[in-house]
């Protein structure tokens, strides 16, 4: 997987406790549906708490895995790896 670390817009649904669940995201004017969230992990990078979502979707007819990160302090999303 290649590291992108690109800011993205994400459509999510949230639990009552505020934990986000990504549904789809937009990058370069393309909207991609997240078909499955394989796992979710918490990590701390440079003092910032982040949620790492390991996901997979069918992109251009091929099943691909990718990782999204959500920074808890700033509420920003990024496409981490694809």
Phi, psi and omega in degrees: 000145179261138178276126180253314183050049182256132176296140181221164172261135184230137172265126183229162164243149185239145173284171179298330179278359176096358181290124183279152174228110183291141180249314177205161179220161183238129177216132180051045180061017173250136177254125182241132178276137176270110184281325181208133170264113185284315179204161177228132180228151172259140177214157180240117180239122180052039178083359180257126176281134180225153171255131179252120179253118174265120190231170171212149180207162174271117181236120182055041177077009183234134179284118184235145175260149178204167181233134176245142176240141178237118180274118187294323183289322185255353181060036180253145179251149173214147172279112186274303182224151174209000000 
